[in-house]
């Protein structure tokens, strides 16, 4: 309804089973030996390697049904090249006389590469440099389709995806290290009452865990220089540790009326959303150095005199919950060989989201009145040209990523 297929289909489509067993093993390698140096790169191409390999298979298991699956991994290790703006070598000595402040300034300066700038053609402080990065990913799935009685069919699937990134750091702490894990489980029972009538029920579970943390060499707080030199990071909303769980149930039915040329579709879905974890904004602290007091940004850095320092405090852990459900009915009517009419209506219900510990009053109420009509026409004209027209109204839930921003509100 929103211009692209939904990613949370509760009812699994039928699997296109093939006779016998089929399989595939694959492996690809991209090596920096065959890479060319880019125009912006200073120095030679440094080693890197991307390996992608896996296996896919499908076949019929006697007494069980049709089994299919895949397993694949991507390992991308090597050097990342890029440009950063760093202090000049003559700008690396603190001018503050306070020992505590001096230690902090030295830690900030130590986050930059010791090499001198080498791209004065576009900025006197520009340094083209390299940093190692590793990305490891795993993708696997398994699906079984089989009979359940004379007219019943069962489909079950489970899929996992894992990704870990030890990010490149042209400046210490520039990017967060990332771990994203997801899993998807689906079960569908399909019953063919007759050649013209079919019913399906389904259940599923999806979980995504996102964990983004500052890399070990980060200086601690975020330090900003307003484009005079590279900021020290990562951004103030890291660390981020979040888990999203979706439980869903669905039912779907078809009834074909051959004499009247109608195909009736009906069903409904029920979703339970959970968002748990920590999102924070500024809890690590944020220093801002700028031109001030008659001094440049770099001079204020070396003196240890920031223009501003901000930090947020409070419990940033939350657990949000809500339900979404919808029911629908539609009729696909083949008026003639050249004209087809599709008409349907859907009712959606979004419950008011809540926080499990009642830490946030959420200013959204249960939405009851979402009736969504849909009418479509298709006409086959002369020389088999096809004209189509449609009208629909769609309703979407308020995303948890939107109302979860309430955790930043005072007094919490």
SULQUIKA-V506201 format. One record per backbone hydrogen bond with DSSP energy under -1.0 kcal/mol. CO is the residue of the C=O (numbers start at 1). NH is the residue of the N-H. Records with the same first field share a line. If there is no record, write none. Layout:
# SULQUIKA-V506201
CO: NH + NH
This chain:
# SULQUIKA-V506201
15: 17
22: 58
24: 56
26: 54
28: 52
30: 50
31: 34
32: 35
38: 41
47: 79
48: 32
49: 77
50: 30
51: 75
52: 28
53: 73
54: 26
55: 71
56: 24
57: 69
58: 22
59: 67
61: 64 + 65
65: 61
66: 145
67: 59
68: 143
69: 57
70: 141
71: 55
72: 139
73: 53
74: 137
75: 51
76: 135
77: 49
78: 133
80: 131
82: 129
84: 127
85: 230
88: 91
98: 102
99: 103
100: 104
101: 105
102: 106
103: 107
104: 108
105: 109
106: 110
108: 111
109: 112
111: 172
119: 122 + 123
123: 126
125: 86
126: 118 + 119
127: 84
129: 82
131: 80
133: 78
134: 166
135: 76
136: 164
137: 74
138: 162
139: 72
140: 160
141: 70
142: 158
143: 68
144: 156
145: 66
146: 154
151: 192
152: 148
153: 190
154: 146
155: 188
156: 144
157: 186
158: 142
159: 184
160: 140
161: 182
162: 138
163: 180
164: 136
165: 178
166: 134
171: 174
177: 213
178: 165
179: 211
180: 163
181: 209
182: 161
183: 207
184: 159
185: 205
186: 157
187: 203
188: 155
189: 201
190: 153
191: 199
196: 256
197: 194
198: 254
199: 191
200: 252
201: 189
202: 250
203: 187
204: 248
205: 185
206: 246
207: 183
208: 244
209: 181
210: 242
211: 179
212: 240
213: 177
215: 218
222: 287
223: 232
224: 289
225: 228
232: 223
235: 238
236: 282
240: 212
241: 278
242: 210
243: 276
244: 208
245: 274
246: 206
247: 272
248: 204
249: 270
250: 202
251: 268
252: 200
253: 266
254: 198
255: 264
257: 261 + 262
261: 334
262: 257
263: 332
264: 255
265: 330
266: 253
267: 328
268: 251
269: 326
270: 249
271: 324
272: 247
273: 322
274: 245
275: 320
276: 243
277: 318
278: 241
282: 285 + 312
285: 222
286: 310
287: 224
288: 307 + 308
292: 295
295: 292
296: 300
297: 301
298: 302
299: 303
300: 304 + 305
302: 95 + 96
308: 288
310: 286
316: 279
318: 277
319: 356
320: 275
321: 354
322: 273
323: 351
324: 271
325: 349
326: 269
327: 347
328: 267
329: 345
330: 265
331: 343
332: 263
333: 335 + 341
338: 380
339: 336
340: 378
341: 333
342: 376
343: 331
344: 374
345: 329
346: 372
347: 327
349: 325
350: 367
354: 321
355: 358
362: 364
367: 350
369: 371
370: 348
372: 346
373: 393
374: 344
375: 391
376: 342
377: 389
378: 340
379: 387
381: 384
382: 385
385: 381
387: 379
389: 377
391: 375
399: 402 + 403
400: 404
402: 405
403: 406
404: 407
405: 408
406: 409
